């Protein structure tokens, strides 16, 4: 059984070895034939043929490529530029500094049409940079109030007893009892009555003393944020009240409520926070590279996706002076009126800011190859050579690049079939480099 297996395997192994040896001989012969064919083709003046997949193989007769078996195709000679072959190429290259790894190429009209090559002019246009970002709706910090009594006491009754409740300016929020307030009201009544009971013919000194005493107690009540209305009501009643209402200083809604009926509080303790929603801020985040373009007064288009793509216009009113170290972004503030209270804090919005940059020399974005190290464009020269140029660009938009150096206004650049042109340029540069090394 072992002998039979060996008898079956040995021919297979021999066949494989024979095929591998034959393949090596064929490839070696093809390389020799390719080199010989290339030399003979160069020496002759007849029609030449080459393989589309292996351009280095050139023959003076039609047939199949010995390397890959593809049918050889005739070589169409491009018309040499004025001045003759290599001299015209070198003259075109002298016009602009070369780009490493790329050389000028010449394509006939037929080839240009076949690959769909298109050219566009470099010209001056009005450049507008568009910055797109997101924003968050925030409270207007200038319309935010915190109610914190300046004396200690107890909460007697709540008139607004839940968070989010709408309030009007002057609306009572809660009433308090405070022994300090009760004592001060009695002192005020005593001083006020004393001043009222002075006779008209009394000397100036007692009247001045009574007036100063009344003014001192009144000032204490004012510092405790007791309004003129409460003081006049105290004078009309003639007796101190054991309850004092606290009113909302602004119209808005309750953001936070810490007050509970029966709760004791100390002087300065916060009991209510009220914010006005009729005017809101939007904090938009902008990348560090776009921050120098932000200016006060620029109009931004704000879109709210969750309100049926409702679109509003808001100006930039403030540039925050700090940058987030993690995201490398800065904040700009937009302001919006919200009379119908459709917008709410912490809502998201899409923001588009159009920044006019003036008239610039622009090149289409489709004409620029960004390699990471440099930007390259191919310029159509006077001798129909496509010359690679290294560009120095400024502002970038979706459609155009600002050109600082590399091309001039009025020159034509390749905007379609750019990849094919660039590949041909790099391939010919590589072949020329290898040929130069062999000659050395």
C-alpha positions in Angstrom: 0.0 0.0 0.0 2.9 2.3 0.8 4.5 1.5 -2.6 1.3 2.3 -4.4 1.0 5.7 -2.7 4.6 6.6 -3.5 4.0 5.6 -7.1 1.0 8.0 -7.2 2.7 10.9 -5.6 6.1 10.8 -7.2 4.8 11.7 -10.7 2.8 14.6 -9.3 5.8 15.9 -7.5 7.9 15.5 -10.7 5.2 17.3 -12.7 5.1 20.2 -10.3 8.8 20.6 -10.3 8.9 20.4 -14.1 6.2 23.1 -14.4 8.0 25.4 -11.9 11.3 25.0 -13.8 9.6 25.7 -17.1 7.9 28.8 -15.7 11.2 30.2 -14.5 12.8 29.6 -18.0 9.8 31.3 -19.7 9.9 34.3 -17.4 13.7 34.6 -17.9 13.3 34.3 -21.6 10.5 36.9 -21.6 12.7 39.4 -19.8 15.5 38.8 -22.3 13.1 39.1 -25.2 11.5 42.2 -23.6 14.9 43.9 -23.3 15.9 42.9 -26.9 12.5 43.9 -28.2 12.8 47.3 -26.6 16.2 47.9 -28.1 15.2 46.7 -31.5 12.1 48.9 -31.3 14.1 51.9 -30.4 16.5 51.2 -33.3 13.8 50.9 -35.9 11.5 53.5 -37.3 8.5 51.3 -37.9 5.2 51.0 -35.9 5.9 49.8 -32.3 3.7 47.8 -30.0 3.6 47.4 -26.2 1.7 45.6 -23.5 -0.9 47.7 -21.7 -0.1 45.9 -18.4 3.7 45.9 -18.9 4.6 49.1 -20.7 8.3 48.3 -20.5 7.9 45.5 -23.0 8.0 47.0 -26.5 8.0 45.1 -29.8 8.2 46.0 -33.5 5.5 43.5 -34.5 2.0 42.7 -33.2 1.4 39.6 -31.1 0.9 38.6 -27.4 2.8 39.7 -24.4 5.1 36.9 -23.3 4.7 38.0 -19.6 0.9 38.1 -19.2 -0.4 36.9 -22.5 -2.3 40.2 -23.3 -2.6 41.4 -26.9 0.0 44.0 -27.8 -1.4 47.4 -28.9 0.2 50.0 -31.2 2.0 52.9 -29.5 0.5 56.3 -30.5 3.3 58.8 -30.5 2.4 62.1 -29.0 3.3 65.1 -31.0 6.6 66.6 -29.7 6.4 70.2 -28.4 7.9 73.1 -30.3 11.6 73.0 -30.0 11.8 69.1 -30.1 11.3 66.3 -27.6 13.5 66.6 -24.5 14.4 70.2 -25.1 10.7 71.2 -25.1 10.2 69.2 -21.9 13.1 70.8 -20.1 12.0 74.2 -21.2 8.6 73.6 -19.8 10.1 72.3 -16.6 12.2 75.5 -16.2 9.1 77.6 -16.1 8.1 76.4 -12.6 10.0 74.5 -9.8 9.6 70.8 -10.0 7.6 68.6 -7.7 9.4 65.6 -6.2 8.2 62.3 -7.7 6.3 64.0 -10.6 7.3 65.3 -14.0 5.5 67.1 -16.9 3.6 64.9 -19.3 2.3 65.5 -22.8 -1.1 64.0 -23.8 -2.5 64.2 -27.3 -6.0 65.5 -28.0 -7.2 62.0 -28.5 -5.9 60.8 -25.2 -7.3 63.8 -23.4 -10.7 63.1 -24.9 -10.5 59.4 -24.1 -9.8 59.9 -20.4 -12.3 62.8 -20.1 -9.7 65.4 -19.1 -11.2 68.8 -18.2 -9.6 72.1 -17.4 -10.7 75.1 -15.4 -9.3 78.6 -15.1 -7.7 80.0 -11.9 -9.5 83.2 -11.3 -10.5 85.8 -8.7 -13.7 85.3 -6.8 -15.5 86.4 -3.7 -14.5 83.8 -1.1 -16.9 82.9 1.7 -15.9 80.4 4.4 -18.7 78.4 5.9 -18.4 77.2 9.5 -20.9 74.5 10.6 -21.2 73.5 14.2 -23.7 72.8 17.0 -25.0 74.9 19.8 -26.8 74.5 23.1 -29.6 76.8 24.4 -28.7 78.4 27.7 -30.3 80.8 30.1 -29.5 84.4 29.7 -27.3 85.0 32.8 -28.2 88.7 32.9 -31.9 87.6 33.4 -31.5 85.2 36.3 -32.5 86.0 39.9 -31.9 84.2 43.2 -34.2 84.8 46.1 -32.3 84.6 49.4 -33.6 86.5 52.4 -31.0 88.6 54.2 -32.4 87.7 57.6 -33.2 84.4 59.4 -36.7 83.0 59.9 -39.2 80.4 58.9 -41.2 79.8 55.7 -44.9 80.2 56.5 -46.7 79.7 53.2 -45.7 78.9 49.6 -47.6 80.7 46.8 -45.5 79.0 44.1 -44.9 75.5 45.2 -43.3 73.6 42.2 -40.2 73.9 40.0 -40.9 75.1 36.5 -43.9 77.2 37.4 -44.2 80.5 35.4 -44.1 83.7 37.5 -44.7 87.3 36.7 -42.7 90.2 38.0 -43.9 91.2 41.5 -45.8 88.0 42.0 -45.6 86.7 45.6 -43.5 83.5 45.9 -43.8 82.8 49.7 -44.3 84.5 53.1 -41.9 84.3 56.0 -41.9 84.9 59.7 -38.8 86.4 61.2 -38.3 87.7 64.8 -35.6 90.0 63.5 -38.0 91.5 60.9 -40.9 91.7 63.4 -38.6 93.6 65.9 -37.3 96.0 63.2 -40.9 96.8 62.0 -41.8 97.8 65.6 -38.8 100.0 65.8 -39.7 101.6 62.6 -43.3 102.3 63.8 -42.0 103.8 67.0 -39.6 106.1 65.1 -42.2 107.0 62.6 -44.8 107.9 65.3 -42.2 109.9 67.2 -41.5 112.0 64.2 -45.2 112.4 63.4 -46.0 113.6 67.0 -43.4 116.3 67.1 -45.0 119.8 67.2 -44.4 122.2 64.4 -42.6 124.7 66.8 -40.2 122.2 68.2 -36.5 123.0 67.8 -34.4 121.6 65.0 -32.3 119.3 67.1 -35.1 117.0 68.3 -36.5 116.9 64.8 -33.2 116.0 63.3 -32.7 113.2 65.8 -36.1 111.7 65.1 -35.6 112.0 61.4 -32.2 110.3 61.6 -33.6 107.5 63.8 -36.5 106.9 61.3 -34.0 106.9 58.4 -31.7 104.4 60.1 -34.5 101.9 60.7 -35.9 102.4 57.2 -32.5 101.8 55.7 -32.2 98.5 57.6 -35.5 97.4 56.1 -34.4 98.4 52.6 -31.1 96.5 53.0 -33.3 93.5 53.9 -35.0 94.1 50.5 -38.3 95.2 52.0 -39.9 97.3 49.3 -41.5 100.7 49.5 -44.9 99.1 49.1 -44.5 97.0 52.2 -43.2 99.9 54.2 -46.2 102.1 53.2 -48.5 99.2 54.1 -46.8 99.0 57.5 -47.4 102.7 58.1 -51.0 102.4 57.2 -51.6 99.4 59.4 -49.8 100.9 62.4 -48.8 97.5 63.7 -46.0 95.1 62.8 -47.0 92.0 60.8 -45.7 88.6 61.7 -45.6 87.6 58.0 -43.7 89.2 55.1 -44.3 88.2 51.5 -41.4 87.8 49.1 -42.0 88.7 45.5 -40.4 87.7 42.2 -38.0 90.4 40.9 -38.3 89.2 37.3 -40.8 87.4 35.0 -39.9 83.9 34.0 -40.1 80.4 35.5 -38.8 78.7 38.6 -35.5 77.0 37.9 -35.0 75.7 41.4 -37.1 75.6 44.6 -35.6 74.9 48.0 -38.4 76.5 50.1 -40.7 74.1 51.9 -43.5 75.2 54.3 -42.2 75.2 57.8 -38.6 75.2 56.8 -36.2 77.4 58.8 -33.6 79.3 56.9 -30.6 81.4 57.8 -29.6 84.8 56.4 -28.4 84.4 52.8 -29.8 80.9 52.3 -31.2 80.5 48.7 -34.9 79.6 48.6 -35.9 80.2 44.9 -34.1 80.6 41.5 -36.0 82.3 38.8 -34.9 82.7 35.1 -36.4 84.7 32.3 -37.0 82.7 29.1 -38.0 85.6 26.8 -34.3 86.0 25.8 -31.8 83.2 25.5 -28.2 82.5 24.8 -26.7 79.8 22.6 -23.2 78.5 23.2 -21.7 77.3 20.0 -18.4 75.3 19.8 -15.9 76.3 17.1 -12.6 74.6 16.2 -9.5 76.4 17.1 -8.6 76.9 13.5 -11.8 78.8 12.9 -11.7 81.0 15.9 -9.6 83.8 14.2 -12.4 84.2 11.7 -15.1 84.8 14.4 -16.1 88.5 14.7 -18.7 90.2 16.8 -21.8 90.9 14.9 -21.5 88.1 12.4 -24.9 86.6 11.6 -25.4 82.9 12.1 -28.2 80.7 10.9 -29.6 78.6 13.7 -31.8 75.5 12.8 -33.7 73.5 15.4 -34.3 69.9 14.1 -36.9 69.1 16.8 -39.0 72.1 15.9 -39.6 71.1 12.3 -36.3 72.6 11.2 -37.3 76.0 12.4 -34.6 78.5 11.3 -33.7 81.7 13.0 -30.9 84.3 12.6 -28.7 85.2 15.6 -25.7 87.5 15.9 -22.4 86.6 17.6 -22.3 88.8 20.7 -19.4 87.4 22.7 -16.2 85.4 22.2 -15.2 83.4 25.2 -11.5 83.8 26.0 -10.7 80.2 26.8 -10.3 77.0 24.8 -11.2 73.5 25.9 -7.8 71.7 26.2 -9.4 68.3 25.5 -11.3 69.1 22.3 -9.3 72.1 21.2 -12.4 74.1 20.6 -13.6 77.6 21.7 -17.0 79.0 22.4 -18.9 81.8 20.8 -22.2 83.2 22.2 -25.3 83.8 20.1 -28.4 85.6 21.4 -32.1 84.9 20.4 -35.4 86.4 21.4 -37.9 83.8 22.5 -41.2 85.6 22.9 -43.4 82.5 22.4 -41.2 80.4 24.7 -40.8 77.7 22.0 -37.1 77.4 22.9 -36.0 75.7 26.1 -32.6 75.6 27.8 -30.4 72.7 26.9 -32.0 72.2 23.5 -29.6 71.4 20.6 -29.4 73.4 17.4 -27.4 73.3 14.2 -25.4 76.5 13.5 -24.1 77.8 10.1 -21.9 80.9 10.0 -21.0 82.5 6.7 -17.7 84.4 6.9 -17.0 86.8 3.9 -13.2 86.8 3.2 -13.1 89.2 0.3 -11.9 88.6 -3.3 -9.2 86.0 -3.5 -7.4 84.0 -6.3 -9.1 80.6 -6.1 -8.5 77.2 -7.6 -11.2 74.5 -7.7 -10.9 72.0 -5.0 -11.2 69.2 -7.6 -7.8 70.4 -9.1 -5.8 70.0 -5.9 -4.1 66.8 -4.7 -3.3 67.0 -1.0 -0.6 64.4 -0.3 -0.3 65.4 3.3 3.1 67.0 2.8 2.2 69.2 -0.1 -0.6 70.3 -2.4 -0.1 69.6 -6.1 -2.0 70.8 -9.2 -1.4 70.1 -12.9 -1.2 73.2 -15.1 -1.8 73.2 -18.9 1.3 74.8 -20.3 1.6 76.7 -23.6 3.2 73.6 -25.3 0.3 71.4 -24.1 2.4 69.9 -21.4 0.7 69.2 -18.1 3.1 70.6 -15.6 2.9 69.6 -11.9 3.0 72.6 -9.6 3.4 72.7 -5.8 0.8 75.0 -4.3 0.8 77.1 -1.2 -2.9 77.4 -0.2 -4.7 79.6 2.3 -8.4 79.3 3.3 -10.2 76.1 2.2 -13.9 75.7 1.4 -15.9 72.8 0.1 -15.5 74.0 -3.5 -12.4 76.2 -3.7 -8.9 76.7 -2.2 -7.3 80.1 -1.9 -3.9 80.1 -3.8 -1.0 82.0 -2.3 1.8 80.6 -4.5 2.2 78.1 -7.3 -0.3 79.2 -10.0 -1.4 82.5 -11.4 -4.7 84.0 -12.3 -5.8 82.9 -15.8 -3.8 79.7 -15.9 -5.8 76.5 -16.6 -5.6 73.5 -14.3 -6.8 69.9 -14.6 -10.1 69.3 -12.7 -11.2 66.0 -14.1 -9.1 62.8 -14.8 -6.7 64.3 -12.3 -5.9 60.9 -10.8 -5.0 59.4 -14.2 -2.8 62.4 -15.0 -1.1 62.2 -11.6 -0.5 58.4 -12.0 1.0 58.9 -15.4 3.3 61.7 -14.1 4.5 59.6 -11.2 5.0 56.5 -13.4 7.1 58.4 -16.0 9.1 60.0 -13.2 9.9 56.6 -11.7 10.9 55.2 -15.2 13.0 58.2 -15.9 14.7 57.8 -12.5 15.5 54.2 -13.1 16.8 54.9 -16.6 19.0 57.6 -15.2 20.4 55.2 -12.6 21.2 52.6 -15.3 23.0 55.2 -17.4 25.1 56.1 -14.4 
